Amino acid sequence: AKVLDDAREQIGARVVEDLRRAIAVVAALGARDVAARFEALEAKADDAAAQIARQRGRPLPAGGTTSGGAAVLVGCSYLRDAPDVATDALAATEVLLGGAAGRSVPAHPVAGCCGLPLLHAGDREGFERAARRLAARVRSASEFVVVDPGCARALLVEYPALGVEMKTVPIGARGA
């Protein structure tokens, strides 16, 4: 019985180790696939943000950098797949930030992506590059609003862990 138990234990340990190796290979392939597709998806989001901005009469400057007004990170999926929702989010932001105070705050879509798909795929370096690129794009905006909850979590939790600083002010703490 002891020999049989020892054999089962050894076989079990080998199976577990083989599974770990297989999972690592699949994860690496998945990360490469996401990284390869990310650039194209981000370019589509950039194009969609530029198109929405033009349609609203506020073209984005080269490089998607937002200056003046509110930079609104709608979320790259909304930009690509639901531009009407992205446009509505921009209009709502203008009302929320400016309407009650009786001032005009133009809202501009942020071109690009927060990089969260890269982090979830295991591409931490790619995520950090995307985070730094996004931070640079919104640095000169007077207001910064994040609509997508996944993006908000990335900016509030993951970016600080990388040392990427974003100006964040809870909406209730803002002055009128």
C-alpha positions in Angstrom: 0.0 0.0 0.0 2.9 2.4 0.8 4.4 1.8 -2.6 1.1 2.5 -4.3 0.5 5.7 -2.3 4.1 6.9 -3.2 3.5 6.2 -6.9 0.2 8.1 -6.8 1.9 11.0 -5.1 4.7 11.1 -7.6 2.3 10.8 -10.6 0.1 13.5 -9.1 3.1 15.8 -8.5 4.2 15.3 -12.2 0.7 16.0 -13.5 0.5 19.2 -11.5 3.9 20.4 -12.7 3.0 19.5 -16.3 -0.3 21.5 -15.9 1.6 24.5 -14.5 3.9 24.5 -17.5 1.0 24.1 -20.0 -0.8 27.0 -18.3 2.3 29.2 -18.5 2.7 28.5 -22.2 -1.0 29.2 -22.9 -0.8 32.4 -20.9 2.3 33.6 -22.8 0.6 32.9 -26.1 -2.5 34.8 -25.0 -0.4 37.7 -23.8 1.4 37.8 -27.2 -2.0 37.7 -29.0 -3.4 40.5 -26.9 -0.3 42.6 -27.3 -0.3 42.1 -31.1 -3.9 43.1 -31.4 -3.7 45.9 -28.9 -1.8 48.3 -31.2 -4.5 48.0 -33.9 -7.3 48.3 -31.4 -5.8 51.4 -29.8 -5.3 52.9 -33.3 -9.0 52.3 -34.0 -9.9 54.0 -30.7 -7.7 57.0 -31.6 -9.4 57.3 -34.9 -12.8 57.1 -33.3 -11.9 59.7 -30.7 -10.7 62.1 -33.5 -13.8 61.5 -35.5 -16.1 62.2 -32.5 -14.2 65.3 -31.7 -14.4 66.6 -35.3 -18.2 65.8 -35.4 -18.6 67.9 -32.2 -16.6 70.8 -33.7 -13.6 70.3 -31.4 -10.8 68.5 -33.3 -8.1 66.9 -31.3 -4.5 68.1 -31.7 -1.9 65.9 -33.2 -1.0 63.0 -30.9 -4.4 63.1 -29.2 -3.1 65.4 -26.4 -5.9 67.2 -24.7 -5.4 70.8 -23.5 -8.0 73.0 -22.0 -11.4 71.8 -21.0 -12.2 68.4 -19.7 -10.4 65.3 -21.0 -12.9 62.5 -20.9 -11.6 58.9 -20.9 -14.7 57.2 -22.2 -13.1 53.9 -22.7 -11.6 52.5 -25.8 -14.3 49.9 -26.3 -17.0 52.6 -26.2 -15.0 54.7 -28.7 -14.6 51.8 -31.1 -17.9 50.0 -30.7 -20.4 52.5 -29.3 -19.5 56.0 -30.5 -23.1 57.2 -29.7 -22.5 56.3 -26.1 -19.1 58.0 -26.1 -20.7 61.2 -27.6 -23.5 61.1 -24.9 -20.8 60.8 -22.2 -19.1 63.9 -23.5 -22.3 65.9 -23.5 -23.2 64.7 -20.0 -19.7 65.6 -18.8 -20.1 69.2 -20.1 -23.4 69.5 -18.3 -22.2 68.0 -15.1 -19.0 70.0 -14.9 -20.2 73.3 -16.3 -24.0 73.4 -16.2 -24.6 73.8 -12.5 -21.9 76.5 -12.1 -23.1 78.3 -15.2 -19.8 78.0 -17.0 -18.8 76.3 -20.2 -16.4 73.4 -19.9 -15.7 71.8 -23.3 -15.3 68.0 -23.1 -12.8 66.3 -25.4 -12.5 62.5 -25.8 -9.2 61.1 -24.8 -7.5 59.2 -27.6 -6.0 55.9 -26.7 -6.5 53.3 -24.1 -5.6 52.9 -20.4 -3.8 49.7 -21.2 -5.8 47.4 -18.9 -6.2 44.7 -21.5 -2.4 44.4 -21.6 -2.2 44.1 -17.8 -4.9 41.4 -17.8 -3.0 39.5 -20.5 0.2 39.6 -18.4 2.0 42.2 -20.4 3.0 44.5 -17.5 5.6 46.4 -19.6 3.1 47.1 -22.3 0.6 48.2 -19.7 3.2 50.6 -18.2 3.9 52.1 -21.6 0.2 52.6 -22.2 -0.2 54.2 -18.8 2.6 56.7 -19.3 1.3 57.5 -22.8 -2.2 58.2 -21.4 -0.9 60.3 -18.5 1.1 62.5 -21.0 -2.0 62.9 -23.2 -4.2 64.3 -20.4 -1.5 66.2 -18.4 -2.6 69.7 -19.6 -6.4 69.2 -19.4 -8.1 71.4 -16.8 -10.4 68.6 -15.8 -10.1 64.8 -16.2 -13.1 62.5 -16.1 -13.1 58.7 -16.4 -16.4 57.1 -17.6 -15.4 53.4 -17.9 -15.1 51.6 -14.5 -12.3 49.4 -15.7 -10.3 52.4 -16.8 -11.1 54.1 -13.5 -9.8 51.2 -11.5 -6.6 51.1 -13.6 -6.0 54.8 -13.0 -6.8 54.7 -9.3 -5.2 51.3 -8.3 -2.8 50.1 -11.0 -1.2 53.3 -12.1 0.0 54.3 -8.6 1.6 50.9 -8.2 3.7 51.7 -11.3 4.5 55.2 -10.1 2.3 56.8 -12.9 0.8 59.9 -11.4 -2.6 61.2 -12.6 -4.4 64.2 -11.2 -7.5 62.8 -9.6 -10.0 64.8 -7.6 -13.2 63.1 -6.4 -16.1 64.9 -8.0 -17.6 65.8 -4.5 -14.4 67.5 -3.5 -14.4 69.9 -6.5 -15.3 73.6 -6.0 -18.2 75.0 -7.9 
